Amino acid sequence: MAFVINRNGLTYSGPLDEGKVVERLATSCGSGADYLYNTVKNLEERGIHDRHLWRLQRLVAERITALNP
């Protein structure tokens, strides 16, 4: 399976640093943070541990918690 994006599309933001990704996932409308959580959880259930996704999940959760004390 592969995910691709049209770099000429209107919704393509270009490269983002980790802080911007965390901020967008934590504060955007929709299910970006939920999708990340479910992806990490389902990968783990299949024995796949992705350190980068786990770190991103932790940072997004911390940011959401900080926004909603």
All heavy atoms as TSV, in Angstrom:
chain	resi	resn	atom	element	x	y	z
A	1	MET	N	N	0.845	-1.161	0.000
A	1	MET	CA	C	0.000	0.000	0.000
A	1	MET	C	C	0.897	1.233	0.000
A	1	MET	O	O	1.945	1.257	0.633
A	1	MET	CB	C	-0.893	0.015	1.245
A	1	MET	CG	C	-1.781	1.220	1.276
A	1	MET	SD	S	-2.778	1.472	2.771
A	1	MET	CE	C	-3.393	-0.100	3.153
A	2	ALA	N	N	0.467	2.224	-0.689
A	2	ALA	CA	C	1.221	3.475	-0.725
A	2	ALA	C	C	0.241	4.641	-0.711
A	2	ALA	O	O	-0.893	4.522	-1.176
A	2	ALA	CB	C	2.072	3.539	-1.980
A	3	PHE	N	N	0.676	5.732	-0.135
A	3	PHE	CA	C	-0.104	6.960	-0.148
A	3	PHE	C	C	0.641	7.965	-1.010
A	3	PHE	O	O	1.860	8.101	-0.889
A	3	PHE	CB	C	-0.256	7.526	1.270
A	3	PHE	CG	C	-1.067	6.633	2.160
A	3	PHE	CD1	C	-0.459	5.683	2.962
A	3	PHE	CD2	C	-2.447	6.731	2.177
A	3	PHE	CE1	C	-1.201	4.856	3.779
A	3	PHE	CE2	C	-3.200	5.902	2.997
A	3	PHE	CZ	C	-2.572	4.964	3.790
A	4	VAL	N	N	-0.080	8.629	-1.870
A	4	VAL	CA	C	0.536	9.621	-2.745
A	4	VAL	C	C	-0.237	10.927	-2.641
A	4	VAL	O	O	-1.383	10.951	-2.196
A	4	VAL	CB	C	0.578	9.148	-4.214
A	4	VAL	CG1	C	1.446	7.918	-4.373
A	4	VAL	CG2	C	-0.819	8.873	-4.730
A	5	ILE	N	N	0.398	11.999	-3.033
A	5	ILE	CA	C	-0.257	13.300	-3.020
A	5	ILE	C	C	0.126	14.063	-4.278
A	5	ILE	O	O	1.236	13.916	-4.789
A	5	ILE	CB	C	0.111	14.111	-1.759
A	5	ILE	CG1	C	-0.770	15.342	-1.662
A	5	ILE	CG2	C	1.582	14.474	-1.755
A	5	ILE	CD1	C	-0.808	15.968	-0.304
A	6	ASN	N	N	-0.780	14.827	-4.754
A	6	ASN	CA	C	-0.523	15.686	-5.898
A	6	ASN	C	C	0.130	16.966	-5.380
A	6	ASN	O	O	-0.526	17.798	-4.761
A	6	ASN	CB	C	-1.827	15.999	-6.630
A	6	ASN	CG	C	-1.627	16.918	-7.808
A	6	ASN	OD1	O	-0.520	17.400	-8.063
A	6	ASN	ND2	N	-2.700	17.170	-8.525
A	7	ARG	N	N	1.407	17.120	-5.607
A	7	ARG	CA	C	2.130	18.294	-5.112
A	7	ARG	C	C	1.697	19.585	-5.780
A	7	ARG	O	O	2.026	20.660	-5.314
A	7	ARG	CB	C	3.626	18.083	-5.253
A	7	ARG	CG	C	4.107	16.982	-4.346
A	7	ARG	CD	C	5.575	16.739	-4.493
A	7	ARG	NE	N	5.915	15.567	-3.706
A	7	ARG	CZ	C	7.031	15.434	-3.029
A	7	ARG	NH1	N	7.929	16.369	-3.059
A	7	ARG	NH2	N	7.247	14.346	-2.339
A	8	ASN	N	N	0.932	19.473	-6.840
A	8	ASN	CA	C	0.386	20.666	-7.502
A	8	ASN	C	C	-1.030	20.968	-7.026
A	8	ASN	O	O	-1.619	21.958	-7.435
A	8	ASN	CB	C	0.385	20.477	-9.025
A	8	ASN	CG	C	1.787	20.357	-9.576
A	8	ASN	OD1	O	2.691	21.088	-9.166
A	8	ASN	ND2	N	1.992	19.430	-10.490
A	9	GLY	N	N	-1.570	20.114	-6.159
A	9	GLY	CA	C	-2.931	20.300	-5.666
A	9	GLY	C	C	-3.037	21.467	-4.694
A	9	GLY	O	O	-2.064	21.865	-4.048
A	10	LEU	N	N	-4.222	22.009	-4.583
A	10	LEU	CA	C	-4.462	23.166	-3.719
A	10	LEU	C	C	-4.297	22.854	-2.240
A	10	LEU	O	O	-4.010	23.737	-1.439
A	10	LEU	CB	C	-5.861	23.729	-3.965
A	10	LEU	CG	C	-6.114	24.280	-5.363
A	10	LEU	CD1	C	-7.572	24.682	-5.512
A	10	LEU	CD2	C	-5.190	25.452	-5.658
A	11	THR	N	N	-4.485	21.604	-1.848
A	11	THR	CA	C	-4.411	21.247	-0.433
A	11	THR	C	C	-3.027	20.806	0.003
A	11	THR	O	O	-2.815	20.539	1.182
A	11	THR	CB	C	-5.418	20.135	-0.091
A	11	THR	OG1	O	-5.136	18.995	-0.904
A	11	THR	CG2	C	-6.847	20.603	-0.330
A	12	TYR	N	N	-2.083	20.729	-0.920
A	12	TYR	CA	C	-0.715	20.336	-0.556
A	12	TYR	C	C	-0.013	21.511	0.100
A	12	TYR	O	O	0.108	22.580	-0.472
A	12	TYR	CB	C	0.052	19.869	-1.791
A	12	TYR	CG	C	1.476	19.471	-1.484
A	12	TYR	CD1	C	1.758	18.407	-0.641
A	12	TYR	CD2	C	2.548	20.166	-2.034
A	12	TYR	CE1	C	3.054	18.033	-0.356
A	12	TYR	CE2	C	3.854	19.806	-1.762
A	12	TYR	CZ	C	4.102	18.740	-0.922
A	12	TYR	OH	O	5.389	18.380	-0.636
A	13	SER	N	N	0.461	21.305	1.320
A	13	SER	CA	C	1.079	22.402	2.078
A	13	SER	C	C	2.572	22.503	1.856
A	13	SER	O	O	3.185	23.474	2.268
A	13	SER	CB	C	0.810	22.220	3.572
A	13	SER	OG	O	1.482	21.065	4.031
A	14	GLY	N	N	3.165	21.488	1.270
A	14	GLY	CA	C	4.619	21.460	1.164
A	14	GLY	C	C	5.198	20.825	2.414
A	14	GLY	O	O	4.471	20.389	3.302
A	15	PRO	N	N	6.503	20.759	2.500
A	15	PRO	CA	C	7.134	20.150	3.676
A	15	PRO	C	C	6.827	20.947	4.943
A	15	PRO	O	O	6.833	22.172	4.928
A	15	PRO	CB	C	8.623	20.197	3.372
A	15	PRO	CG	C	8.764	20.640	1.964
A	15	PRO	CD	C	7.468	21.227	1.533
A	16	LEU	N	N	6.542	20.227	6.024
A	16	LEU	CA	C	6.280	20.862	7.313
A	16	LEU	C	C	7.234	20.285	8.350
A	16	LEU	O	O	7.478	19.083	8.363
A	16	LEU	CB	C	4.845	20.594	7.777
A	16	LEU	CG	C	3.724	21.137	6.910
A	16	LEU	CD1	C	2.381	20.630	7.427
A	16	LEU	CD2	C	3.746	22.653	6.884
A	17	ASP	N	N	7.715	21.144	9.249
A	17	ASP	CA	C	8.537	20.603	10.333
A	17	ASP	C	C	7.609	19.934	11.354
A	17	ASP	O	O	6.390	20.099	11.321
A	17	ASP	CB	C	9.416	21.673	10.983
A	17	ASP	CG	C	8.635	22.780	11.685
A	17	ASP	OD1	O	7.612	22.475	12.337
A	17	ASP	OD2	O	9.054	23.939	11.607
A	18	GLU	N	N	8.200	19.153	12.239
A	18	GLU	CA	C	7.422	18.375	13.195
A	18	GLU	C	C	6.486	19.235	14.038
A	18	GLU	O	O	5.335	18.864	14.286
A	18	GLU	CB	C	8.366	17.583	14.096
A	18	GLU	CG	C	7.642	16.689	15.070
A	18	GLU	CD	C	8.607	15.873	15.894
A	18	GLU	OE1	O	9.265	16.470	16.786
A	18	GLU	OE2	O	8.716	14.669	15.658
A	19	GLY	N	N	6.950	20.391	14.474
A	19	GLY	CA	C	6.117	21.273	15.295
A	19	GLY	C	C	4.860	21.720	14.576
A	19	GLY	O	O	3.777	21.774	15.172
A	20	LYS	N	N	4.976	22.025	13.291
A	20	LYS	CA	C	3.801	22.443	12.517
A	20	LYS	C	C	2.842	21.278	12.299
A	20	LYS	O	O	1.630	21.459	12.324
A	20	LYS	CB	C	4.231	23.045	11.186
A	20	LYS	CG	C	4.849	24.417	11.335
A	20	LYS	CD	C	5.230	24.996	9.991
A	20	LYS	CE	C	5.902	26.361	10.206
A	20	LYS	NZ	N	6.403	26.913	8.956
A	21	VAL	N	N	3.382	20.084	12.083
A	21	VAL	CA	C	2.530	18.904	11.922
A	21	VAL	C	C	1.738	18.665	13.210
A	21	VAL	O	O	0.525	18.458	13.180
A	21	VAL	CB	C	3.365	17.655	11.555
A	21	VAL	CG1	C	2.509	16.393	11.589
A	21	VAL	CG2	C	4.014	17.828	10.188
A	22	VAL	N	N	2.432	18.722	14.345
A	22	VAL	CA	C	1.771	18.520	15.640
A	22	VAL	C	C	0.675	19.554	15.837
A	22	VAL	O	O	-0.459	19.219	16.206
A	22	VAL	CB	C	2.798	18.574	16.800
A	22	VAL	CG1	C	2.102	18.664	18.153
A	22	VAL	CG2	C	3.725	17.380	16.745
A	23	GLU	N	N	0.981	20.814	15.588
A	23	GLU	CA	C	-0.003	21.879	15.778
A	23	GLU	C	C	-1.228	21.676	14.888
A	23	GLU	O	O	-2.361	21.819	15.336
A	23	GLU	CB	C	0.644	23.239	15.511
A	23	GLU	CG	C	-0.208	24.413	15.891
A	23	GLU	CD	C	-0.483	24.531	17.386
A	23	GLU	OE1	O	0.275	23.979	18.206
A	23	GLU	OE2	O	-1.479	25.183	17.749
A	24	ARG	N	N	-1.004	21.343	13.645
A	24	ARG	CA	C	-2.128	21.152	12.723
A	24	ARG	C	C	-2.985	19.956	13.118
A	24	ARG	O	O	-4.211	20.029	13.083
A	24	ARG	CB	C	-1.627	21.016	11.290
A	24	ARG	CG	C	-1.141	22.343	10.762
A	24	ARG	CD	C	-0.785	22.286	9.322
A	24	ARG	NE	N	-0.266	23.588	8.899
A	24	ARG	CZ	C	-0.034	23.921	7.660
A	24	ARG	NH1	N	-0.269	23.057	6.699
A	24	ARG	NH2	N	0.439	25.108	7.364
A	25	LEU	N	N	-2.349	18.856	13.495
A	25	LEU	CA	C	-3.129	17.690	13.900
A	25	LEU	C	C	-3.902	17.949	15.194
A	25	LEU	O	O	-5.038	17.505	15.346
A	25	LEU	CB	C	-2.224	16.473	14.080
A	25	LEU	CG	C	-1.713	15.827	12.795
A	25	LEU	CD1	C	-0.652	14.786	13.114
A	25	LEU	CD2	C	-2.855	15.208	12.010
A	26	ALA	N	N	-3.300	18.667	16.117
A	26	ALA	CA	C	-3.928	18.904	17.423
A	26	ALA	C	C	-5.045	19.934	17.363
A	26	ALA	O	O	-5.950	19.905	18.188
A	26	ALA	CB	C	-2.871	19.343	18.434
A	27	THR	N	N	-4.995	20.840	16.403
A	27	THR	CA	C	-5.949	21.947	16.395
A	27	THR	C	C	-6.899	21.967	15.204
A	27	THR	O	O	-7.807	22.785	15.172
A	27	THR	CB	C	-5.211	23.305	16.444
A	27	THR	OG1	O	-4.380	23.429	15.288
A	27	THR	CG2	C	-4.382	23.440	17.710
A	28	SER	N	N	-6.726	21.075	14.267
A	28	SER	CA	C	-7.567	21.112	13.069
A	28	SER	C	C	-8.938	20.505	13.334
A	28	SER	O	O	-9.110	19.665	14.213
A	28	SER	CB	C	-6.892	20.366	11.920
A	28	SER	OG	O	-6.781	18.997	12.231
A	29	CYS	N	N	-9.889	20.954	12.558
A	29	CYS	CA	C	-11.211	20.341	12.594
A	29	CYS	C	C	-11.113	19.011	11.866
A	29	CYS	O	O	-10.312	18.843	10.965
A	29	CYS	CB	C	-12.226	21.232	11.888
A	29	CYS	SG	S	-12.513	22.787	12.726
A	30	GLY	N	N	-11.917	18.083	12.244
A	30	GLY	CA	C	-11.874	16.788	11.583
A	30	GLY	C	C	-11.200	15.762	12.458
A	30	GLY	O	O	-11.093	15.923	13.669
A	31	SER	N	N	-10.725	14.716	11.823
A	31	SER	CA	C	-10.269	13.580	12.603
A	31	SER	C	C	-8.788	13.265	12.420
A	31	SER	O	O	-8.381	12.121	12.545
A	31	SER	CB	C	-11.104	12.355	12.222
A	31	SER	OG	O	-10.944	12.097	10.839
A	32	GLY	N	N	-7.965	14.250	12.123
A	32	GLY	CA	C	-6.539	14.009	11.924
A	32	GLY	C	C	-5.869	13.360	13.120
A	32	GLY	O	O	-5.134	12.378	12.984
A	33	ALA	N	N	-6.131	13.884	14.308
A	33	ALA	CA	C	-5.533	13.324	15.524
A	33	ALA	C	C	-6.078	11.923	15.792
A	33	ALA	O	O	-5.333	11.025	16.184
A	33	ALA	CB	C	-5.787	14.239	16.720
A	34	ASP	N	N	-7.374	11.717	15.564
A	34	ASP	CA	C	-7.972	10.386	15.736
A	34	ASP	C	C	-7.386	9.398	14.734
A	34	ASP	O	O	-7.113	8.249	15.070
A	34	ASP	CB	C	-9.490	10.435	15.557
A	34	ASP	CG	C	-10.195	11.154	16.682
A	34	ASP	OD1	O	-9.633	11.208	17.798
A	34	ASP	OD2	O	-11.303	11.661	16.442
A	35	TYR	N	N	-7.208	9.835	13.508
A	35	TYR	CA	C	-6.646	8.968	12.473
A	35	TYR	C	C	-5.231	8.548	12.862
A	35	TYR	O	O	-4.870	7.372	12.734
A	35	TYR	CB	C	-6.652	9.689	11.121
A	35	TYR	CG	C	-6.128	8.850	10.000
A	35	TYR	CD1	C	-6.952	7.928	9.352
A	35	TYR	CD2	C	-4.806	8.954	9.582
A	35	TYR	CE1	C	-6.473	7.142	8.317
A	35	TYR	CE2	C	-4.312	8.169	8.555
A	35	TYR	CZ	C	-5.149	7.272	7.922
A	35	TYR	OH	O	-4.673	6.489	6.917
A	36	LEU	N	N	-4.436	9.492	13.348
A	36	LEU	CA	C	-3.077	9.177	13.788
A	36	LEU	C	C	-3.111	8.152	14.918
A	36	LEU	O	O	-2.399	7.145	14.878
A	36	LEU	CB	C	-2.348	10.441	14.236
A	36	LEU	CG	C	-0.970	10.231	14.867
A	36	LEU	CD1	C	-0.006	9.574	13.889
A	36	LEU	CD2	C	-0.429	11.573	15.365
A	37	TYR	N	N	-3.943	8.388	15.925
A	37	TYR	CA	C	-4.047	7.467	17.056
A	37	TYR	C	C	-4.437	6.064	16.587
A	37	TYR	O	O	-3.828	5.069	16.979
A	37	TYR	CB	C	-5.061	7.983	18.080
A	37	TYR	CG	C	-5.383	6.955	19.138
A	37	TYR	CD1	C	-4.484	6.709	20.173
A	37	TYR	CD2	C	-6.552	6.221	19.077
A	37	TYR	CE1	C	-4.760	5.736	21.126
A	37	TYR	CE2	C	-6.833	5.252	20.020
A	37	TYR	CZ	C	-5.940	5.015	21.048
A	37	TYR	OH	O	-6.208	4.057	21.981
A	38	ASN	N	N	-5.465	5.988	15.748
A	38	ASN	CA	C	-5.925	4.686	15.268
A	38	ASN	C	C	-4.880	3.985	14.404
A	38	ASN	O	O	-4.749	2.758	14.458
A	38	ASN	CB	C	-7.248	4.831	14.513
A	38	ASN	CG	C	-8.405	5.085	15.439
A	38	ASN	OD1	O	-8.481	4.524	16.518
A	38	ASN	ND2	N	-9.299	5.968	15.035
A	39	THR	N	N	-4.126	4.751	13.641
A	39	THR	CA	C	-3.059	4.169	12.832
A	39	THR	C	C	-2.001	3.548	13.726
A	39	THR	O	O	-1.605	2.389	13.533
A	39	THR	CB	C	-2.427	5.235	11.916
A	39	THR	OG1	O	-3.424	5.737	11.027
A	39	THR	CG2	C	-1.266	4.666	11.123
A	40	VAL	N	N	-1.543	4.300	14.726
A	40	VAL	CA	C	-0.526	3.802	15.652
A	40	VAL	C	C	-1.035	2.560	16.385
A	40	VAL	O	O	-0.346	1.546	16.478
A	40	VAL	CB	C	-0.107	4.904	16.644
A	40	VAL	CG1	C	0.777	4.359	17.744
A	40	VAL	CG2	C	0.608	6.031	15.912
A	41	LYS	N	N	-2.251	2.646	16.891
A	41	LYS	CA	C	-2.844	1.536	17.640
A	41	LYS	C	C	-2.960	0.283	16.780
A	41	LYS	O	O	-2.592	-0.821	17.203
A	41	LYS	CB	C	-4.219	1.954	18.157
A	41	LYS	CG	C	-4.896	0.915	19.018
A	41	LYS	CD	C	-6.235	1.416	19.495
A	41	LYS	CE	C	-7.252	0.507	18.869
A	41	LYS	NZ	N	-8.597	0.846	18.943
A	42	ASN	N	N	-3.458	0.431	15.562
A	42	ASN	CA	C	-3.646	-0.724	14.689
A	42	ASN	C	C	-2.328	-1.303	14.200
A	42	ASN	O	O	-2.216	-2.528	14.045
A	42	ASN	CB	C	-4.564	-0.367	13.525
A	42	ASN	CG	C	-6.013	-0.306	13.950
A	42	ASN	OD1	O	-6.588	-1.324	14.305
A	42	ASN	ND2	N	-6.589	0.882	13.961
A	43	LEU	N	N	-1.330	-0.480	13.978
A	43	LEU	CA	C	-0.014	-0.998	13.624
A	43	LEU	C	C	0.556	-1.820	14.774
A	43	LEU	O	O	1.097	-2.909	14.564
A	43	LEU	CB	C	0.942	0.142	13.259
A	43	LEU	CG	C	0.717	0.803	11.901
A	43	LEU	CD1	C	1.618	2.026	11.755
A	43	LEU	CD2	C	0.956	-0.179	10.764
A	44	GLU	N	N	0.443	-1.288	15.995
A	44	GLU	CA	C	0.942	-2.013	17.173
A	44	GLU	C	C	0.252	-3.371	17.329
A	44	GLU	O	O	0.897	-4.360	17.648
A	44	GLU	CB	C	0.731	-1.190	18.445
A	44	GLU	CG	C	1.766	-0.121	18.672
A	44	GLU	CD	C	3.167	-0.652	18.941
A	44	GLU	OE1	O	3.335	-1.652	19.670
A	44	GLU	OE2	O	4.111	-0.056	18.404
A	45	GLU	N	N	-1.052	-3.403	17.112
A	45	GLU	CA	C	-1.792	-4.661	17.222
A	45	GLU	C	C	-1.292	-5.702	16.231
A	45	GLU	O	O	-1.442	-6.896	16.446
A	45	GLU	CB	C	-3.292	-4.414	17.011
A	45	GLU	CG	C	-3.940	-3.688	18.162
A	45	GLU	CD	C	-5.374	-3.274	17.877
A	45	GLU	OE1	O	-5.887	-3.511	16.753
A	45	GLU	OE2	O	-5.992	-2.684	18.786
A	46	ARG	N	N	-0.669	-5.244	15.158
A	46	ARG	CA	C	-0.128	-6.146	14.142
A	46	ARG	C	C	1.376	-6.352	14.300
A	46	ARG	O	O	2.032	-6.912	13.430
A	46	ARG	CB	C	-0.453	-5.600	12.756
A	46	ARG	CG	C	-1.932	-5.729	12.428
A	46	ARG	CD	C	-2.374	-4.808	11.327
A	46	ARG	NE	N	-3.777	-4.996	11.011
A	46	ARG	CZ	C	-4.791	-4.522	11.706
A	46	ARG	NH1	N	-4.571	-3.844	12.815
A	46	ARG	NH2	N	-6.039	-4.730	11.337
A	47	GLY	N	N	1.913	-5.884	15.431
A	47	GLY	CA	C	3.322	-6.089	15.714
A	47	GLY	C	C	4.258	-5.122	14.998
A	47	GLY	O	O	5.453	-5.380	14.902
A	48	ILE	N	N	3.715	-4.021	14.505
A	48	ILE	CA	C	4.531	-3.032	13.796
A	48	ILE	C	C	4.683	-1.818	14.693
A	48	ILE	O	O	3.702	-1.160	15.041
A	48	ILE	CB	C	3.876	-2.625	12.463
A	48	ILE	CG1	C	3.671	-3.860	11.580
A	48	ILE	CG2	C	4.705	-1.562	11.759
A	48	ILE	CD1	C	2.779	-3.627	10.376
A	49	HIS	N	N	5.905	-1.527	15.096
A	49	HIS	CA	C	6.166	-0.378	15.961
A	49	HIS	C	C	6.946	0.669	15.164
A	49	HIS	O	O	8.058	0.417	14.727
A	49	HIS	CB	C	6.970	-0.795	17.192
A	49	HIS	CG	C	7.203	0.327	18.143
A	49	HIS	ND1	N	6.226	0.752	19.028
A	49	HIS	CD2	C	8.264	1.135	18.333
A	49	HIS	CE1	C	6.702	1.762	19.726
A	49	HIS	NE2	N	7.927	2.007	19.322
A	50	ASP	N	N	6.325	1.794	14.952
A	50	ASP	CA	C	6.952	2.890	14.215
A	50	ASP	C	C	7.275	4.001	15.207
A	50	ASP	O	O	6.383	4.688	15.684
A	50	ASP	CB	C	6.008	3.390	13.118
A	50	ASP	CG	C	6.637	4.435	12.229
A	50	ASP	OD1	O	7.103	5.464	12.760
A	50	ASP	OD2	O	6.657	4.225	11.001
A	51	ARG	N	N	8.550	4.152	15.529
A	51	ARG	CA	C	8.961	5.142	16.541
A	51	ARG	C	C	8.540	6.558	16.175
A	51	ARG	O	O	8.145	7.342	17.041
A	51	ARG	CB	C	10.468	5.098	16.749
A	51	ARG	CG	C	10.926	3.879	17.502
A	51	ARG	CD	C	12.403	3.876	17.709
A	51	ARG	NE	N	13.042	3.795	16.386
A	51	ARG	CZ	C	14.302	4.071	16.144
A	51	ARG	NH1	N	15.095	4.450	17.106
A	51	ARG	NH2	N	14.798	3.957	14.939
A	52	HIS	N	N	8.626	6.886	14.899
A	52	HIS	CA	C	8.263	8.245	14.480
A	52	HIS	C	C	6.773	8.512	14.727
A	52	HIS	O	O	6.395	9.555	15.255
A	52	HIS	CB	C	8.612	8.478	13.003
A	52	HIS	CG	C	8.130	9.792	12.488
A	52	HIS	ND1	N	8.709	10.986	12.872
A	52	HIS	CD2	C	7.113	10.115	11.663
A	52	HIS	CE1	C	8.062	11.991	12.289
A	52	HIS	NE2	N	7.098	11.481	11.551
A	53	LEU	N	N	5.922	7.557	14.337
A	53	LEU	CA	C	4.483	7.743	14.552
A	53	LEU	C	C	4.135	7.780	16.032
A	53	LEU	O	O	3.269	8.551	16.455
A	53	LEU	CB	C	3.689	6.647	13.841
A	53	LEU	CG	C	3.631	6.739	12.321
A	53	LEU	CD1	C	2.824	5.579	11.758
A	53	LEU	CD2	C	3.049	8.074	11.869
A	54	TRP	N	N	4.811	6.944	16.842
A	54	TRP	CA	C	4.564	6.979	18.287
A	54	TRP	C	C	4.943	8.330	18.868
A	54	TRP	O	O	4.224	8.888	19.699
A	54	TRP	CB	C	5.338	5.878	19.009
A	54	TRP	CG	C	4.520	4.651	19.196
A	54	TRP	CD1	C	4.640	3.482	18.514
A	54	TRP	CD2	C	3.438	4.471	20.111
A	54	TRP	NE1	N	3.703	2.579	18.953
A	54	TRP	CE2	C	2.953	3.159	19.940
A	54	TRP	CE3	C	2.832	5.289	21.061
A	54	TRP	CZ2	C	1.888	2.650	20.677
A	54	TRP	CZ3	C	1.780	4.774	21.797
A	54	TRP	CH2	C	1.321	3.483	21.602
A	55	ARG	N	N	6.081	8.868	18.436
A	55	ARG	CA	C	6.508	10.185	18.924
A	55	ARG	C	C	5.499	11.255	18.514
A	55	ARG	O	O	5.087	12.089	19.319
A	55	ARG	CB	C	7.896	10.520	18.378
A	55	ARG	CG	C	8.366	11.919	18.709
A	55	ARG	CD	C	9.766	12.197	18.143
A	55	ARG	NE	N	10.067	13.608	18.120
A	55	ARG	CZ	C	10.363	14.328	19.187
A	55	ARG	NH1	N	10.391	13.765	20.381
A	55	ARG	NH2	N	10.627	15.609	19.084
A	56	LEU	N	N	5.085	11.212	17.262
A	56	LEU	CA	C	4.112	12.177	16.771
A	56	LEU	C	C	2.807	12.062	17.550
A	56	LEU	O	O	2.224	13.067	17.964
A	56	LEU	CB	C	3.880	11.947	15.278
A	56	LEU	CG	C	3.100	12.995	14.516
A	56	LEU	CD1	C	3.758	14.364	14.620
A	56	LEU	CD2	C	2.963	12.586	13.060
A	57	GLN	N	N	2.350	10.835	17.802
A	57	GLN	CA	C	1.129	10.612	18.575
A	57	GLN	C	C	1.262	11.205	19.975
A	57	GLN	O	O	0.354	11.865	20.474
A	57	GLN	CB	C	0.820	9.112	18.641
A	57	GLN	CG	C	-0.203	8.706	19.669
A	57	GLN	CD	C	-1.538	9.381	19.494
A	57	GLN	OE1	O	-1.953	9.701	18.390
A	57	GLN	NE2	N	-2.231	9.609	20.602
A	58	ARG	N	N	2.404	10.977	20.624
A	58	ARG	CA	C	2.620	11.503	21.975
A	58	ARG	C	C	2.597	13.026	21.968
A	58	ARG	O	O	1.955	13.659	22.817
A	58	ARG	CB	C	3.949	10.998	22.531
A	58	ARG	CG	C	4.249	11.511	23.942
A	58	ARG	CD	C	5.559	10.983	24.481
A	58	ARG	NE	N	6.692	11.200	23.591
A	58	ARG	CZ	C	7.356	12.366	23.485
A	58	ARG	NH1	N	6.993	13.403	24.194
A	58	ARG	NH2	N	8.390	12.474	22.679
A	59	LEU	N	N	3.267	13.640	20.998
A	59	LEU	CA	C	3.317	15.097	20.931
A	59	LEU	C	C	1.943	15.706	20.652
A	59	LEU	O	O	1.574	16.726	21.238
A	59	LEU	CB	C	4.322	15.543	19.867
A	59	LEU	CG	C	5.785	15.230	20.171
A	59	LEU	CD1	C	6.654	15.515	18.948
A	59	LEU	CD2	C	6.272	15.999	21.378
A	60	VAL	N	N	1.182	15.077	19.768
A	60	VAL	CA	C	-0.173	15.568	19.470
A	60	VAL	C	C	-1.052	15.439	20.712
A	60	VAL	O	O	-1.789	16.365	21.067
A	60	VAL	CB	C	-0.776	14.825	18.263
A	60	VAL	CG1	C	-2.263	15.136	18.105
A	60	VAL	CG2	C	-0.018	15.183	16.988
A	61	ALA	N	N	-0.974	14.309	21.404
A	61	ALA	CA	C	-1.779	14.120	22.621
A	61	ALA	C	C	-1.411	15.147	23.677
A	61	ALA	O	O	-2.293	15.707	24.344
A	61	ALA	CB	C	-1.577	12.704	23.166
A	62	GLU	N	N	-0.120	15.418	23.847
A	62	GLU	CA	C	0.313	16.433	24.811
A	62	GLU	C	C	-0.226	17.810	24.433
A	62	GLU	O	O	-0.657	18.581	25.294
A	62	GLU	CB	C	1.831	16.463	24.893
A	62	GLU	CG	C	2.428	15.271	25.599
A	62	GLU	CD	C	3.948	15.211	25.502
A	62	GLU	OE1	O	4.570	16.105	24.861
A	62	GLU	OE2	O	4.534	14.258	26.048
A	63	ARG	N	N	-0.205	18.123	23.154
A	63	ARG	CA	C	-0.696	19.437	22.692
A	63	ARG	C	C	-2.201	19.558	22.915
A	63	ARG	O	O	-2.694	20.582	23.351
A	63	ARG	CB	C	-0.349	19.639	21.222
A	63	ARG	CG	C	-0.791	20.961	20.664
A	63	ARG	CD	C	-0.009	22.107	21.293
A	63	ARG	NE	N	-0.405	23.367	20.703
A	63	ARG	CZ	C	-0.941	24.372	21.397
A	63	ARG	NH1	N	-1.073	24.280	22.707
A	63	ARG	NH2	N	-1.300	25.470	20.795
A	64	ILE	N	N	-2.943	18.499	22.612
A	64	ILE	CA	C	-4.394	18.516	22.837
A	64	ILE	C	C	-4.690	18.687	24.320
A	64	ILE	O	O	-5.571	19.472	24.702
A	64	ILE	CB	C	-5.042	17.246	22.271
A	64	ILE	CG1	C	-4.997	17.272	20.748
A	64	ILE	CG2	C	-6.476	17.088	22.773
A	64	ILE	CD1	C	-5.407	15.979	20.087
A	65	THR	N	N	-3.948	17.990	25.166
A	65	THR	CA	C	-4.130	18.114	26.617
A	65	THR	C	C	-3.846	19.540	27.079
A	65	THR	O	O	-4.585	20.085	27.908
A	65	THR	CB	C	-3.228	17.117	27.358
A	65	THR	OG1	O	-3.575	15.795	26.943
A	65	THR	CG2	C	-3.381	17.232	28.864
A	66	ALA	N	N	-2.804	20.157	26.534
A	66	ALA	CA	C	-2.462	21.530	26.907
A	66	ALA	C	C	-3.551	22.511	26.473
A	66	ALA	O	O	-3.806	23.504	27.161
A	66	ALA	CB	C	-1.125	21.925	26.279
A	67	LEU	N	N	-4.197	22.222	25.366
A	67	LEU	CA	C	-5.272	23.095	24.873
A	67	LEU	C	C	-6.564	22.930	25.660
A	67	LEU	O	O	-7.407	23.819	25.691
A	67	LEU	CB	C	-5.546	22.798	23.393
A	67	LEU	CG	C	-4.470	23.191	22.404
A	67	LEU	CD1	C	-4.754	22.587	21.039
A	67	LEU	CD2	C	-4.353	24.699	22.310
A	68	ASN	N	N	-6.732	21.761	26.275
A	68	ASN	CA	C	-7.980	21.430	26.998
A	68	ASN	C	C	-7.655	20.938	28.392
A	68	ASN	O	O	-7.880	19.767	28.713
A	68	ASN	CB	C	-8.742	20.344	26.227
A	68	ASN	CG	C	-9.061	20.751	24.824
A	68	ASN	OD1	O	-9.824	21.673	24.615
A	68	ASN	ND2	N	-8.469	20.070	23.861
A	69	PRO	N	N	-7.146	21.839	29.257
A	69	PRO	CA	C	-6.729	21.389	30.607
A	69	PRO	C	C	-7.889	20.896	31.456
A	69	PRO	O	O	-9.007	21.158	31.281
A	69	PRO	CB	C	-6.106	22.635	31.228
A	69	PRO	CG	C	-6.490	23.788	30.376
A	69	PRO	CD	C	-6.961	23.241	29.062
